[in-house]
Amino acid sequence: MREMIKTLSIVVALNFFAAAQTPTPSPLDAGTEKQRADRLQARLDDFANFARYRDANPKLAPPAKDEDRVVFMGDSITDSWKLNEYFPGKPYINRGISGQTTPQMLLRFRTDVVALNPKVVVMLAGTNDISGNTGPTTPEIIQGNITSMAEIAAANGIRLVIASVLPVSDYNKNAEGNQIIRTVRRPPAQIAAMNQWIRKFCDDRKLVYLDYFSATVDEKGFLKPDIADDGLHPNAKGYEIMKPLAENAIRAALKKKPGR
């Protein structure tokens, strides 16, 4: 009995010591964790995020005769692009969703692209797959998702433009002055390999390859520091560089026969 009491005393003491060493979460930490939990719950409830454009899609009128409607499909880089400001008067529709990966885009490709009856879809995807936003993946899985979206577009007479994955950098700092590291989760070598595959895929399928990478990369292989504020997302200057490249790619796609 004495030994049992002694053992229990040690366990209680260790638990007390462990509790004393565990800092009480700050309100900020608690808020951040709640936001993360909310995001995970939302992803569980609606993995593809069909809800994002569920109300907007039915409100779109069918394309007018001779309208060159274009849908921009992608992640946050597309989502943040104010198309009406950069392409005023153009029938361009933004269907980007921040944080998305190719499996999510594939799931919503019919509702957010095909159902809108565009002549062209401009697809920018892959950086979040490399980062593992929706879990571990492989180049083959990413490539398979892109291939499936290309096949759906072709089957529905939609001309496809596939953009390169943009470079990333570790140049920028956050509001606290700390360096923002992007190249660990998005290794430049993996981005280069993905772009090499996309270019070849476009060549083989006679699709339009939109080369954002070459226009935004510096001599070190990183995203130029003055065209992004966080080493990942283009700022206004970055979008100005991307704008004419997108326009040229869309014009080239419109010259192709549907389904090619």
C-alpha positions as CSV (number, residue, x, y, z in Angstrom):
1,M,0.0,0.0,0.0
2,R,2.8,2.4,0.9
3,E,4.4,1.8,-2.5
4,M,1.1,2.4,-4.3
5,I,0.6,5.7,-2.5
6,K,4.2,6.7,-3.3
7,T,3.6,5.9,-7.0
8,L,0.4,7.8,-7.1
9,S,2.1,10.8,-5.5
10,I,4.8,10.8,-8.2
11,V,2.2,10.6,-11.0
12,V,0.2,13.5,-9.5
13,A,3.4,15.5,-9.1
14,L,4.4,14.9,-12.7
15,N,1.0,15.8,-14.0
16,F,1.1,19.0,-12.0
17,F,4.5,19.8,-13.3
18,A,3.5,19.2,-16.9
19,A,0.4,21.4,-16.5
20,A,2.6,24.2,-15.1
21,Q,4.9,24.0,-18.0
22,T,2.1,24.2,-20.6
23,P,1.4,27.9,-21.4
24,T,-2.2,29.0,-21.4
25,P,-3.2,29.7,-25.0
26,S,-3.5,33.4,-25.8
27,P,-6.7,34.7,-27.2
28,L,-4.9,35.3,-30.5
29,D,-3.8,31.6,-30.6
30,A,-7.3,30.5,-29.7
31,G,-8.7,32.6,-32.5
32,T,-6.2,31.3,-35.0
33,E,-7.0,27.7,-34.0
34,K,-10.7,28.3,-34.3
35,Q,-10.2,29.8,-37.8
36,R,-8.2,26.7,-38.8
37,A,-10.8,24.4,-37.3
38,D,-13.5,26.3,-39.2
39,R,-11.6,25.9,-42.5
40,L,-11.1,22.2,-41.9
41,Q,-14.8,21.7,-41.1
42,A,-15.9,23.7,-44.2
43,R,-13.6,21.5,-46.3
44,L,-15.1,18.4,-44.8
45,D,-18.6,19.6,-45.4
46,D,-18.0,20.8,-49.0
47,F,-14.6,19.6,-50.2
48,A,-14.8,21.2,-53.7
49,N,-16.5,24.4,-52.3
50,F,-19.4,24.2,-54.6
51,A,-21.1,26.7,-52.4
52,R,-18.7,29.5,-53.4
53,Y,-20.4,30.2,-56.8
54,R,-23.6,28.3,-56.3
55,D,-25.7,31.5,-56.2
56,A,-23.7,33.4,-58.8
57,N,-23.7,30.8,-61.6
58,P,-27.5,30.7,-62.2
59,K,-27.6,34.5,-62.4
60,L,-25.3,34.5,-65.4
61,A,-27.1,35.0,-68.6
62,P,-26.2,32.7,-71.5
63,P,-23.4,34.1,-73.7
64,A,-24.6,36.6,-76.3
65,K,-24.2,35.8,-79.9
66,D,-20.5,36.1,-80.9
67,E,-19.5,36.7,-77.2
68,D,-16.0,35.4,-76.5
69,R,-16.7,34.3,-72.9
70,V,-13.7,33.2,-70.9
71,V,-13.7,31.5,-67.5
72,F,-10.6,31.9,-65.3
73,M,-10.3,28.7,-63.2
74,G,-7.7,28.5,-60.4
75,D,-6.7,29.1,-56.8
76,S,-6.0,32.3,-54.9
77,I,-3.8,33.8,-57.6
78,T,-6.9,33.7,-59.9
79,D,-9.3,34.5,-57.0
80,S,-7.6,37.7,-56.2
81,W,-7.3,38.9,-59.7
82,K,-9.9,41.7,-60.3
83,L,-10.6,40.8,-63.9
84,N,-13.1,43.7,-64.4
85,E,-10.4,46.2,-63.6
86,Y,-7.6,44.6,-65.6
87,F,-9.8,43.6,-68.6
88,P,-12.6,46.2,-68.6
89,G,-15.5,45.4,-70.8
90,K,-14.3,41.8,-71.5
91,P,-16.7,38.9,-70.9
92,Y,-14.3,37.3,-68.4
93,I,-15.6,35.3,-65.5
94,N,-13.5,34.6,-62.4
95,R,-14.0,31.2,-60.8
96,G,-10.9,31.0,-58.7
97,I,-11.0,29.8,-55.1
98,S,-8.2,30.5,-52.7
99,G,-6.3,27.5,-51.5
100,Q,-7.6,25.1,-53.9
101,T,-5.9,22.1,-55.4
102,T,-6.5,20.2,-58.7
103,P,-8.8,17.5,-57.2
104,Q,-11.1,20.3,-55.9
105,M,-11.0,22.1,-59.3
106,L,-11.7,18.9,-61.1
107,L,-14.8,18.2,-59.0
108,R,-16.3,21.6,-59.7
109,F,-15.1,21.9,-63.3
110,R,-18.6,21.1,-64.7
111,T,-20.5,23.5,-62.5
112,D,-18.1,26.4,-62.5
113,V,-16.8,26.1,-66.1
114,V,-18.8,23.9,-68.5
115,A,-22.2,25.1,-67.3
116,L,-21.2,28.7,-68.0
117,N,-20.7,27.9,-71.7
118,P,-17.4,29.7,-72.2
119,K,-15.4,29.6,-75.5
120,V,-12.1,29.5,-73.5
121,V,-11.1,28.4,-70.0
122,V,-7.8,29.7,-68.6
123,M,-6.6,27.3,-65.9
124,L,-3.9,28.1,-63.4
125,A,-3.3,25.2,-60.9
126,G,-0.7,23.2,-59.2
127,T,1.1,25.3,-56.6
128,N,-1.2,24.3,-53.8
129,D,-0.9,20.6,-54.8
130,I,2.8,20.9,-54.5
131,S,2.3,22.5,-51.1
132,G,0.1,19.7,-49.9
133,N,-2.9,21.9,-49.2
134,T,-5.3,18.9,-49.3
135,G,-2.9,16.3,-48.3
136,P,0.1,14.4,-49.7
137,T,0.0,13.9,-53.5
138,T,2.3,12.9,-56.4
139,P,3.1,14.5,-59.7
140,E,1.2,11.7,-61.4
141,I,-1.9,12.5,-59.5
142,I,-1.7,16.3,-60.3
143,Q,-1.1,15.5,-63.9
144,G,-4.0,13.1,-64.0
145,N,-6.3,15.8,-62.6
146,I,-5.2,18.3,-65.2
147,T,-5.6,15.7,-67.9
148,S,-9.1,15.0,-66.8
149,M,-10.1,18.7,-66.9
150,A,-8.5,19.0,-70.3
151,E,-10.6,16.1,-71.5
152,I,-13.8,17.5,-70.1
153,A,-13.1,20.8,-71.8
154,A,-12.5,19.2,-75.1
155,A,-15.6,17.0,-74.9
156,N,-17.6,20.2,-74.4
157,G,-16.0,22.2,-77.2
158,I,-14.2,24.5,-74.8
159,R,-10.7,25.7,-75.8
160,L,-8.2,25.3,-73.0
161,V,-5.3,27.5,-71.9
162,I,-3.1,26.0,-69.2
163,A,-0.9,28.4,-67.3
164,S,2.5,27.6,-65.8
165,V,2.9,27.5,-62.1
166,L,4.4,30.8,-60.9
167,P,7.7,30.8,-59.1
168,V,7.9,31.5,-55.3
169,S,10.5,33.3,-53.2
170,D,11.7,33.9,-49.7
171,Y,12.4,37.5,-50.2
172,N,9.4,39.1,-48.6
173,K,8.7,39.8,-44.9
174,N,5.5,39.8,-42.9
175,A,4.0,42.7,-40.9
176,E,6.3,41.7,-37.9
177,G,9.4,41.9,-40.1
178,N,9.9,38.2,-40.2
179,Q,11.0,36.5,-43.4
180,I,8.3,34.6,-45.2
181,I,9.6,31.2,-46.3
182,R,7.8,29.7,-49.4
183,T,10.4,27.5,-51.0
184,V,10.2,24.7,-48.3
185,R,6.6,23.8,-49.1
186,R,6.9,24.7,-52.8
187,P,10.4,23.7,-53.8
188,P,11.5,25.5,-57.0
189,A,12.7,22.2,-58.5
190,Q,9.2,20.7,-58.2
191,I,7.6,23.8,-59.8
192,A,10.1,23.6,-62.7
193,A,9.3,19.9,-63.2
194,M,5.6,20.6,-63.2
195,N,5.9,23.4,-65.7
196,Q,8.0,21.2,-68.0
197,W,5.2,18.6,-67.9
198,I,2.5,21.2,-68.5
199,R,4.4,22.7,-71.5
200,K,4.8,19.2,-73.1
201,F,1.2,18.3,-72.4
202,C,0.1,21.4,-74.2
203,D,2.4,20.7,-77.1
204,D,1.2,17.1,-77.4
205,R,-2.5,18.1,-77.2
206,K,-2.2,21.3,-79.3
207,L,-3.3,23.4,-76.4
208,V,-2.2,26.9,-75.5
209,Y,0.6,27.1,-72.9
210,L,0.5,30.3,-70.9
211,D,4.0,31.0,-69.6
212,Y,3.7,33.2,-66.6
213,F,6.8,31.7,-65.1
214,S,9.4,33.1,-67.5
215,A,8.0,36.6,-67.1
216,T,8.0,36.5,-63.3
217,V,11.2,34.6,-62.4
218,D,14.5,36.2,-61.5
219,E,18.0,35.1,-62.2
220,K,18.0,32.9,-59.0
221,G,14.9,31.1,-60.0
222,F,12.7,32.9,-57.5
223,L,9.6,35.1,-57.9
224,K,10.8,38.7,-58.4
225,P,10.6,40.5,-55.1
226,D,8.9,43.6,-56.4
227,I,5.9,41.8,-57.9
228,A,4.7,40.1,-54.8
229,D,4.4,41.0,-51.1
230,D,4.5,37.5,-49.7
231,G,6.7,35.5,-52.0
232,L,3.6,33.7,-53.5
233,H,0.8,36.0,-54.6
234,P,1.3,38.6,-57.3
235,N,0.7,42.2,-56.3
236,A,-0.8,44.8,-58.7
237,K,2.6,45.0,-60.5
238,G,2.6,41.3,-60.9
239,Y,-0.9,41.2,-62.4
240,E,0.1,43.9,-64.8
241,I,2.8,41.6,-66.1
242,M,0.4,38.7,-66.3
243,K,-2.4,40.6,-68.1
244,P,-0.9,40.9,-71.7
245,L,0.3,37.3,-71.4
246,A,-3.2,36.1,-70.6
247,E,-4.7,38.2,-73.4
248,N,-2.3,36.8,-76.0
249,A,-3.0,33.3,-74.8
250,I,-6.8,33.8,-75.1
251,R,-6.5,35.2,-78.6
252,A,-4.4,32.2,-79.6
253,A,-6.9,29.8,-78.1
254,L,-9.8,31.5,-79.9
255,K,-8.1,30.8,-83.2
256,K,-8.2,27.1,-82.5
257,K,-11.1,24.8,-83.3
258,P,-13.2,23.8,-80.3
259,G,-12.1,20.5,-78.8
260,R,-8.5,20.9,-79.9
